Each structure stands twice: as C-alpha cells, then as structure tokens.
Amino acid sequence: MGKDKDKNSVVLKVPKGTKDWDGKDMVIRDKIFSTITQVFKRHGAVTIDTPVFELKDVLTGKYGEDSKLIYDLKDQGGEICSLRYDLTVPFARWLAMNSSIQNIKRYHIAKVYRRDQPAMTKGRMREFYQCDFDIAGTYDAMLPDAEILRITCEIFEALGWKGRYTIKLNHRKILDGIFQVCGVPEDKLRTISSAVDKLDKSPWEEVRREMTEDKGLDGEVADRIGEYAVLKGGRDLLEKLQNNATLSANESAKQGLADLDLLFTYLKSFSVLDRVSFDLSLARGLDYYTGLIYEVITEGSAPQTKEGQDLQRAGKKEAKPNKGPTNIDGDEDRSNDPSVGVGSVAAGGRYDNLVSDFSKKQQIPCVGISFGVERIFSITKQRLAADKTAAPIRTNEVDVYVMAFGGKGFEGLLAERMDVAKRLWDAGIKAEFSWKVKPKLPQQFKAAEVNGVPFAVILGDDELAAGKCKIKEMGLAGDHPEKDGVLVEMKDLVEEVRARLAKKEEVEMLADGVNGMGVEEGAREAAKTG
Amino acid sequence: MGKDKDKNSVVLKVPKGTKDWDGKDMVIRDKIFSTITQVFKRHGAVTIDTPVFELKDVLTGKYGEDSKLIYDLKDQGGEICSLRYDLTVPFARWLAMNSSIQNIKRYHIAKVYRRDQPAMTKGRMREFYQCDFDIAGTYDAMLPDAEILRITCEIFEALGWKGRYTIKLNHRKILDGIFQVCGVPEDKLRTISSAVDKLDKSPWEEVRREMTEDKGLDGEVADRIGEYAVLKGGRDLLEKLQNNATLSANESAKQGLADLDLLFTYLKSFSVLDRVSFDLSLARGLDYYTGLIYEVITEGSAPQTKEGQDLQRAGKKEAKPNKGPTNIDGDEDRSNDPSVGVGSVAAGGRYDNLVSDFSKKQQIPCVGISFGVERIFSITKQRLAADKTAAPIRTNEVDVYVMAFGGKGFEGLLAERMDVAKRLWDAGIKAEFSWKVKPKLPQQFKAAEVNGVPFAVILGDDELAAGKCKIKEMGLAGDHPEKDGVLVEMKDLVEEVRARLAKKEEVEMLADGVNGMGVEEGAREAAKTG
C-alpha cells in the first residue's frame, strides 16, 4: 500500500478503499471462499455471474439514502452505467429477465462497490467481496428460511468459529406490529425502523433522541418502543410475545410470530436452534425486506473500546459516512477509529417483492444471505496471528523440487532436470526446478526450503549413470535414517514420488483430524499436502 | 439477453457487450477455469488479486491507440480512475510497488474491460475474463519462456484440444533485425511492425498498401519485408535465417535467432516442439514486448468464410473497432459478421521494461501469457453442441434427494426428512429435500430427475417403524434387481450412501479414463459424480 513517486510522476498506489491481495492473505482468503462454496454446493446451489456494472436505472431507488455511495461510470457516449452495489439487486434483475426460471438456489461470489469511508484493517472497504446465497421460489412457509440459517451455521462451523458467533434474528412483520401497537403513524414505520436498527451501535437515549427530535415521534410512543426493543431471547421470548394480548391482536405481529414459531421448530430439527438469538432491536437498513431478517455477529463486530462507545454516545463520531465528496475522498482511513467495529459478518432476510418490482410478470419470493468476506478474513487473520502454534502458511503448492549437484566440471544437468520435471508434470505432480543452466546446490535447497516444498529429487552424474536418482524428504532431523535421501530407480521415479506424497498426506490427515477442520487447520493442511 | 420494458419503465437488460452467465454455460466456464488453474499450480504459481479499477494515470500510455477503448469512472469528487484494460499492467504496477519481490510466478483470473465493438457468440465482449500467467525475475535465457509454452500446451491438452491448436511464435529482435536489413528507418520500426501484425487477417497486398501509402515506406523496402513475412516453419526456418549472411550480421537479429535456437532445444526437452510454428508474420500489437512473442490459434480463430475474407480484402470491413462513440454504443453485434473470427485464444510474450517504466528501482524482466476464456468457452460450447454422444451437463452437484411417501393420512414426514438431510450434510454429503410439508411422491421424483440426482433416500411410515429406509439409485432399468431400491438400517444410512457414492465414482472414473481428460469428459464426469 506504499506510495511511490517516480520521475515520470505516476503515483504508484491503488485507488482509495481498494487493495492488492497477495501472499498469505490470498491463501487465507481463497480458503475462506472454498469453505463457503463447499457448503453452498452441499445444499444444491448453482452459481451465476452478472456484469460488474449495470444500467444505472436498474440500481436506482433500491438502496435508500445509501444510493449516494454508488460508483457511476463516466458517460463516454453510450449507456449510463454504475458499478453494482450488492449482488441481490442484480440477482433480482436476472430473475425478472428470465421468466422460464421459477425457482433456484443460487450462490454468487463477487466484488461489489461502495464509495464509503474505509477502515481497511477492519475489512470496511470500497471494493469488497460478497458471498451471496439466495433461494428463489414459492415454497411452504419458513422452510427455505430455515435452510439458509442451517447453511450459515455450517459455514461458520467449517470456518472453525464454533461457539464464537451468534445469529441475531427478527421479523419485519413483528417489528411493524410492535410499531403499530405502540402508536407509530403508518408513514413513519420505515424511518422509525431505521432508528431502531442503530441500537447495536448507539445507546437507547441516542436512538430515542433521533426518533423524537429528528423524526418527530411522540416521546411516549418512543418509550413504548423502547420497552420492546430491549427484549432478546429464544422460544421464551416468542411465547411471551404470543401471550401478549395487545400484540397478538395485531394482524402483522400475529403473522410474524406464527412464522417464528414454525422457524424455531425447523431450526430445532436442523440442530441449530441454540445458535440464534431472537432480538427485537434488529431492524436492518434496507427497505426491501418483507419477512425474516438476520445478521451474524462475532467478537469484534461491535466497537472495540469503551472510549469508542463514549465518543459515539456523545455523538462526536457517526457510524454513517461523511456526506461531502471532499471528505469521502480524503486520505482518512478509519481503521484506528475505536468507534468502528468490524460490524456483522453476514446478513440477510426475506424479500418477496424485489423481483416483481422489476417485472410484474415475475412474482418470485426470495430469501437470502450475504457473507462479508473481508470482515471474516480480517477476524481470521487476527486469530491466526495470535495463534503461536499455527504452522506457517505456504503460498504455493509445489510437491517436488528437482535439483542437480556435481563436482568439478559439473555442467548443471539441465536437460535431465527438465526431463524429470516433465515426467512429474505429465503425472500431475506439482514440480519446479531452477531456471539456471548451472545452479549451485545450496541455492536449489534454499529455493525449496523458502517455499516449504516437501520433497527434493536430486540428480547426480554417478546416480544417473547407474539409472538412479535420489528422493529426499525435506526437513528430516539429523538422526533420521532417510535424512540424506533414498536412492530409487529412475524408471520408478513417478511411482516412488506418488507413494511418498500419498503417505505424507495420510499422516497429516490423521494428525489434523478430518472433521471440524477450521481455516487454521485447513490452511495448514493445504500448506502441507499441496 | 432479452429486453423487457415494464410499466415502471426500467429497461431490463445488461449493458452492451456484457452478459449474465448461468446454467450449463457457467458449469462449462467453471470447468475451464479449474482446468487452467490446476496447470498453473502444477508449475508452482501463486495468485494475486488487484482492484478492478486503477488510477487512470497507471493505464495512460500503455496501450497505444487502443487507449480510447478504456472505460473511465465518473469523477465523483475524488481520484480519477479507470476500469482495468488487461491484467498485465496492474501486475507490473504491483511489482513496481513491492520492491521486496524480486521474482514470482503469478496467475490471475479476472475480468477486464474494453469499449470495443462486440461479437458476443464469438467471445468478443466488453467485459471478459482473462487468465494470466506471468514469470517475473532474472533467470538464464529462455528457460522461463520455454516453461510458459510448456504450460500453454498442458492447458490445451487438458482442455481436450490435442492436435487442434498451434502456437505461433516470433521474436521482436528478429523482426527488428529484418526491418533494419530491409531498410526500414528506425522511427518507423513499430508502425511497420503493426502493419505486419495484420497479415493474419488481411492479404499481403493490403498490408503493403498500408505500409507504402499510409505509412510512407519505400515500395522496394516493403517488398523485401514481404519476402520474409511469408516464411513459416520450425528449426528448418531458423537454420535458414541463421545461414542468411545479411541477417546474421545484424546484431538484433543475431540475438533473437540465438534465443530461438535455445528455446527450440528447451521445447524439445519439454516434448512440445511440434506444437509451435515459427511465423515471421506474427508481430503482436502491444508496444511493450521486447523479446519472444506468441499467440495460440485454433479452428475458428480466422474469419469463417471466403466472403468474409473478400470483404476484408476489399477494405469494406475493418477488424479495428469503429471510432465514434455513437457507433461503438449502437446496437450492433458483430457475431454474424463473417469477417470476424474468434481470434487467438491465448497470447503473450516477454516484456522486460514494463516494471521499470513504473519504477526505475525495480528492474524486473517478465514473460507471460493470457488465455481468453470467453473465446475458449465459445469454441468448447460449439464442440459440445456438435457432440451427440456427450452426456447432459448437470448444473448442481446434489448426491441424494431425501423423499417420503405414504398412503391415506400421510403427514409428509417433514421432521424425519429434515433429520435425514441434516445427517447427510453433517457427513459432507450433498443433499436436498422438498420444501413442502406434504409433498407428492411424483413431484419429489421429478425434482430429483430434473437435476440428475444419482440417489434417492426414501422414507415411509412402515420402514421408519422398523428402523429402516430405502436407498434407490435413480434411472436403473426395469429389469435391474435394485430398481425399486434397497432397504438399509436407518443407523447405517450415512455409511450406506457413502459406499454407493464411492462405488459410482470409481466406475465412472474407469469408464472415462483418468488421463487426458478434456472438458467434454470433465464436465460429464463432474456431472455424474458431483
């Protein structure tokens, strides 16, 4: 991320809020992608890919006040386009355009773009990945919703986060019912909902002030909302609300409570009921949700320090981005701002009308979730850094380094090294050799060691003359009988290498355990077996 | 790609020159990606990821007259950015910014953007994928170059294109030498090189006309170039040029010929010498190449019909895009234009100065290749369509459909189906069940059949009461003994399913053969085993 100015005065940097991914970060991120994809496929998902930019009209009116964060393309004399802001609206646009599709489980892993104020080390960026999974189609109530939450749990378990995440959930119809029985006017339902949504970042007094002072709500109405909004629980809370005569008499609340009742039954069947928290303060910002809503939080989701909380309480820092373009594009990075947490690591809900908003002919209810990869990465990386027992992560996957040595008059055995590498590649084995005509042996060993290559195949004039070569497992201790390598017949080389790779893999599988493999173990395993 | 106008008058389409990817196309494209990635990793490559847009200054002056095809972002009050035009310049920018990196084999698979005139079915698009592999670092001559060509062959063999592709290669220093001995003035070297590059699309008379009339070259000089430019061959042509006293006396040509001599030796060691054609008409458009250049052609690379060739010869159609923004953004798609071929499916070369152009402190020679995924896809899809024996491609990978049936009073066994699905998921088995409380048996069978799911687990009241359920392999013929399924103990279900999946996979592996698996076979195999 360094800046560098050359004499031709091109500033060497990436655009604000974006970054290059390389080295071990890339390996960790790829492992997160593959873990998530594996779970999506286990549930029968297929993937689609949409363009990175859409006609601007497609995005218009979908994101409320956040629309100002959309990146536009320059008008170069054609269609007016914008970079996509999320993957949900393009999915709905695609469904609306493809009337032959009446149901689908689709996942989509791709970058989205928001001109927000970045906090890079906390995974808040302007270009970032989302991993979306959505179920479109008309089904019996809460069954797809329950499977989405089951998938969410499978993913965080597979990432090794067992016991370190919570799915907060709520229901738009319950929220609306509460607002109605508390006395919120119909035209203020959504704006009051937005205010409630800030309860994870701001204290009640601040939210109450926004409701009454900024949004003109009666103080008594706000206080009645406050009594509900603090409630959290599970089935117990659901039963309490079901037994609340006022609320049960409200049609919207009644529908929402019935949905949750069913959902809890299904989550129990899926053995994930203990992972959810029914939380009446959860409201979610986007307008298009129509039913169940949820977000996943973990350690680091909230602002980190008491100082940060105090600052927020005093209203000195806002979680919302600055308004002016000058501020937005200044050099500020909010990574060190204690009032900025990582936020939720996944979120979503049911949106039954978004597709029909595009095309009245397509009435397809949908429910989905979006995983924030950079935030998951950011937390995973911190944990890896804190884990002193974690093995180093390899960045490449080479199995064999082909090297040569010889005494006086050594010509480098280049043709022989190339031939051996070719035989290994033909057999699908990952192999490298030095791109020097006459490489020195220590340099070859160093190249293999730096990359953690597990095996060396060593060629020498005498051995070749006898039709043999040496296989050496790297890093064996001084007293190991095979420390200096094992002579094998040249004609058996591929089989000999294969057998050693298979054995090494087996040993490591047993050592790591096959089940419940988290990213830490996964990256280590990938590092070792290639 | 249909257009649809709703009453709220949002035009439902994707931007010109872009497309949505879904269904079987997505499966084929993913298979191409994984085939290419596998080969890159076999050669020790690591991947990096750069932002989809760069500061505009980074791209300025890198693409010659094609710069007008760059997409710019709108100035929204911050940095001035453009969408990346290729992956090579961002790679060089990244190397220049990271001075600790002195060598790397990196691959990068990502979308790039060009405001060109599209021909969608031929894989010429405005948003398209490139798969790049580059080797940066100071090594002995031609060794990294030879490995790039070996990798290229491994990829096309793995894609099942054996015998259907040719790597055309040439060397900028040989070209420059030829131009010099023919009498081209120094300041016209690059522009004459660009003219020669058109020989794959235009006849010699047209190229000669451009050289003499448009670019003011002496006719006799052009004719001397013409004598060289028609030459094609292998070692024979190399020896002929080496024996040409005039050319051998030219320092630039001499260096280039020595490089090719070494390269041919290395390609022979790698068993790929027969895949290349030394072709003096190959020049490549981009300015930044400094040594070896190459491109891969296949059937469909050239314009398809004689009519197309005639049109080109008459100068009525140009392979270059139209100039005006109105034309560029018109509705025209050139897919049906016979003068447009798919073009090369991969191309690249050595560029030793691009990194140091960004930062004088980083002197890193590079060589690389870029695979055009949409073009490879387009040819692969045509071949699949023509192959009547190809098995249908599955879009999802579900192994087991969990279903239930019952007579009068059947309640759907929902909790039981959910429990079985959960057990399968816990074991890592891909499974689905109907999201209906009381699904009908034919509907469940149909859902499994539509997606080609290989196994059904069937639950019934009587079987469950006896602690059993049925596993049925889908699609067994009427006289097969297990056509109606096999009863297994409920407690052994996971093991029983696993054993059947493993057996099925083994049978199919043997049937397909393990080696030389092309995309056709690969997709089929993926389709069957999941």
Interface residues (C-beta under 8 A of the other chain):
Chain A: G2 D4 D6 K7 N8 V10 V11 L12 K13 V14 P15 K16 T18 K19 D20 W21 D22 G23 M26 D30 K41 R42 H43 G44 A45 V46 T47 I48 D49 T50 P51 V52 F53 E54 L55 D57 V58 T60 Y71 D72 L73 K74 D75 Q76 G77 G78 E79 C81 L83 R93 W94 A96 M97 N98 K105 K111 R115 E127 G137 Y139 D140 L143 P144 E147 R150 E154 Y266 S269 F270 S271 G324 P325 T326 I328 D329 D357 F358 S359 K360 T395 N396 E397 V398 A415 M418 D419 K422 W425 G428 I429 K430 A431 E432 W435 K436 V437 N451
Chain B: G2 D4 D6 K7 N8 V10 V11 L12 K13 V14 P15 K16 T18 K19 D20 W21 D22 G23 M26 R29 D30 K41 R42 H43 G44 A45 V46 T47 I48 D49 T50 P51 V52 F53 E54 L55 D57 V58 T60 Y71 D72 L73 K74 D75 Q76 G77 G78 E79 C81 L83 R93 W94 A96 M97 N98 K105 K111 R115 E127 G137 Y139 D140 L143 P144 E147 R150 E154 Y266 S269 F270 S271 G324 P325 T326 I328 D329 D357 F358 S359 K360 T395 N396 E397 V398 A415 M418 D419 K422 W425 G428 I429 K430 A431 E432 W435 K436 V437 N451
